Amino acid sequence: MIEFLVAVNRSETPWVKPETSAEAEELTLETFFRDFYGPWVIDNRRGGAEYLSWLRHAFADFIQKPVADITMLQIEQWRVKYRQEQSVKFATLNRLGTMLKAAFNWGVKRGIIEANPIARLEKLREEDSDIKVRYLSPEERERLYAALDAREKRIRKEHRRHNEVFADHLKPMIIVSLHTGIRQGSLFGLLWSDIDFQEGILTVRPAIAKAGKTIHIPMNPTLTKTLIAWKEQIGGDGLVFPSPKTGATMSKCQTAWENLLKDANIKNFRWHDMRHDFASQLVMKGADLNTVRELLGHADMKMTLRYAHLAPQVKRAAVELLG
């Protein structure tokens, strides 16, 4: 899952307070997002549209509920349900809770809602959030691609798509992820204008990057070939991977991913782990950690150091300097 910085006090944009308390009580989360917080956050926050999309997705169960009727107990129950359904860590739940609290605080400050209903929501202890590096073994990688090919063959047969390079979006998305380490949220927001085939560079714009900083990733032959074929298949305007149902930005592809892992007999491997796999493969093939840091878009070396143990040759070379 994508991570966000929450800060709500930068702008003092004035908003009209509801005329009556009855109107305020019936203000649903959907109306609050659509008419008030949404326009503001899109105008005032980098990546605001994606930020709003994650709020809507995460709190979809509450979207038609009056804001005044949302309680801390309901949010606590939601955390249990969401953790089970999405397999997220406590840190992710804390960030999502902070995002919603920030939105409500924004509404209170501007008189749109009377009080923040979850103002006293406490953070969960993040003891489960120690990041473990999970990457594919050679056998798992082979099974993953075999399962992808079998899936492609099956879909082509069912839908008679024999003239297309790819049966659907899943295989090219996985290839891009494994060869760039791009986050899923950034992948969903990737535009064809971010792909420079002439220079061989894929750019993650600040608007779709977690840290809000541009990341330039050189494209290897496999990645270039995949993206060229995919562009010829779907056309070269707008999103690289639009939703196959709506044409808009995707929010998830969990079902297809889980079914693929089941077919490949790969366990405990999340979509985000393809990012770890990208970094791990680079380190094991001799890439220095600072280069890996830059490719991943890490703000400092601390996050990248989790891969250091995969480069024993670096330590060995250092010790050998002593003779």
N, C-alpha and C positions, 0 to 999 in steps of 0.2 A: 503494500500500500504505500501511496504517496504520502510525506510528512509536511506540515505547514508551520509557518511562523505566525503567531497570533498577536496582533497589536491593533487596538481599536480607537486610540485616542488622538490620532494624527490630524483628523479633519473635524471641523466644527460645522459641517454642512447642516443647515437648518431644515427641519422637517415639520410638517403640520401635525399637531396632536389631534387624535380622534376627538370628535365633538362631544361625545357622551361616553360615560363609563360603560354603558351597555355595549356600545360599539367596540370599545377596547376589550371587553370580556369575550366578545365573539371573534376577535382577531385571530385567525388561524395561523399556524406556522407557515402554511403555503402563502397566505396573503402577506404576512410579515416579510418573508423572503422575496416574494415577487414585487411588491409595491414599495418596500422600504429598504430593507437591508441589502437586497440583491443589487439594485441600481447603484447604491453607495459603494458596496465592496468592489464591484466591477470597475467603477471609476477611480477608486482610491487605493486599491491593493494590486500589486504586481501579481499576475496570475489569478485575479479575482474571480473570473468566470469558472476556472477549475476549482477554486476554493469553494465557491457556491455550489458547484456540482457535487462535490464530496459531502457537503452538509446535507443536501437534498437526498443523496443516496443513503448516507449513513442513518439519517433520521426519517426515512420514508414512512415508518410506522406511525409517526406523529404528524405527518404533513397536513392532514385535514383536521387535526385536533386544535381547539382554541389554546393559544399560548398560556392563558391564565389557568387552564386545567392541567397543564403538564406538571408533574410532581417529581421530586427527587427519587421517590420510591420507584416510579415508572422508569426513570432513567437508569437506576441501579439494576432493575430487572432487564432493561434493554441491554445493559452491558453484558450480563450473563448470556443472553440469547445471541447477541452479536458476536461475542467471542466464540461461541460454539459453532455458529453458522459460517463465520468468515475466517476462523482459525487465526485471529489476530492476537497480538501480545497486549499486556496491560498498558504499555507505553502508548500504543495506538489508541486504546480506549481513552486514556487520559488526554491525549491530544484532541480527539474528537469532542470529548466533554468540555475541554477548554474552549474549543471553537464555538460550541453552542452557547456556553456561558458568556463569551465575548460578544456574540451577536445580541444576546438579551441585554447585556450591560449597555450596549450601544443604543438599543431601543429605549431603555429606561432613561438614559442621559438625554434623549431627545423627546421624551414625553410620549412615545408611541405606545409603550406598555407601562403599566403602573409599577410593577416590581419584577425582578428576576426570579422566576420560580425555582431555579436550581442554583441560586447564589451560594448556598452552603454545601454544594456537592463536593465531597472530598475525593482527592486523587487516590487511585489504587497503588499499592506497593508494586514496584516494577521488578520484582525479584526474578521474573521469568524473561527479562529482557536482555540478558547477556547474549550477545550475538554469536551464533555458531556458524562457522564457515562450512557450508554444505555445497559440494560440487559433484559433478557426475564422474563416476568411474568410467574407464574406457568401455567396459561391458554395458553400463547403463546408457552411455551415449549411443552405442550401437543399437541398443534396443529402442531407444527413443526415436531415432531416425527410421528404424524399421517399422515402428508403430505408426509414425507419421506417413510413411509411404503406403502402408496398408490402409490407413484411413483415407488418404487421397484416392486410392484405387476404388475403395468402397463407395465414396461419395460420387465419383465420376460415373460409376456404374448406375447408382440409384438416380442421379439427376442428368445423366447423359451429357456430361461436360467433357467430352473426349478431346475437344480442340483447345482447351485452356491449360496453361502451364500448371496453375494451382487450382485445386478443387474449391478452396475458399481461403479465408484470411489467416488461418491458424499457422500453417507451415511457414509462410514468409515472416509472420510476427515472431515466431520462435527463432528462426534463423537470425533475424535482426537483433533480437535480445541476446542470443548467445555470442554474437560477433561484435556487439557494441557495449554490453553491460548497461543499457539504457533502462531506466525505471519504467514500470508499467504505465504510470500516469503520464510520463513524458512520451512514451511510445504512442499512447492513445491520442495525444495532442500534436504529434509530428505532422508537419505539412510537407508537401512536395517541394516547396520553396526552401525548405531546410536541407535539401539534398543537392549537393553540388557534384554532379557526375564528372564534370570536366576536371575539377581539382581533386575529386575523390574524397570529399569531406562530408560527413553528416554532422549537422549542427543542432545542438539542443538549446533552444532559445531560453532566455531568462524567464519568460512567461510560463514555460512548462518545466523548468528545472527546479528542483527542490530548494536549492540554495539561492535561486534567483540570479545565477551567474551563467554566462555562456560557456558551453562545453563543445569543443571541436573534436570529432572522432574520425580519424582516417578510416577509409573503407577498404577492406581487403577484397580480393577477387570474388570470393564466395558471396560476400555481402553485396557487392556491386552487381553481380550477375542476377542475384535474387531480386533486388530492387528494380533493375531495368525490366525484368520479365513481369514483375508485379505491376509496374507502371504501365506497360504496354497492355496488360490485361484489363485494368480498371480505369485507365485514363490518368492524366497527370495534373489534375487540378485539386486544390483543397487538401483534405486530410489524406495521409498515406494509408491509414487503416480506419475508414469510416465504419460505423455500425452497419452490418449487413441488413438490419431491419429498418433503421430510420435514416441512415446516411449521416447522422450527426456523430458527435464524439462518443465513443464507447465508454462504458463505465466498468465493465468486467467481461471476462470470458471464462469464468470459473468452471462451468459444466464441461465444456469441450476440453479444457486443460486436465481436469480430474479424470475424465474418461480416457484421455490419451495416456496419462500416467498409469492407469489401471491396465490398459492394454500392453504397456511396456514393462509392467511389473516393476515400477519404480516407486519407492515409498519415501515418505518424509522429504519431499522435494517440492518447495513452493515455487510459484512463478518468480518471485524475487530472488530465489536461489540461482537463477540463470545469471544474475548480476555477479553473485559470488563466483560462479563458475567461470565467467569471463575474466575476472581479476585473478582467480587462482591459476587458470591456464597460462596467463601472461607471466605471472611470477615463476611458475614452474618451468617456463621456457626461457627464463633469464631476464625478463624485463625488470628494470629497477623500480623500486617502490614509489619514487616520486613521479615517474611516468604513469604508473598505474593510478596514483592519486589524481593526476590531472585528467586522465581519461574517465575516471569515475565521477569527477566533479567534487571531490571531498575538499572541504574548506581548509583542513589541516591534515597532517600526517597521522594523527591519532587513530582515525577510523581505518586508514589503510594498513596500519601496522598489524592488524589481525591476520594478514596474509604473509607476514614475514617468515613464519615457521615453514612455509612452503618453499623457501629458497635457502636450503642448507648450504648450497655451494657458495653463497655470499659469506657466511660465517666461516666456512672452511678456508676460503681464499684469504680472509682477514687473518686467521690464525697462522696460516702458512707464511705470512709476511715476517713472522718471528724466526723463521728458519727451522 
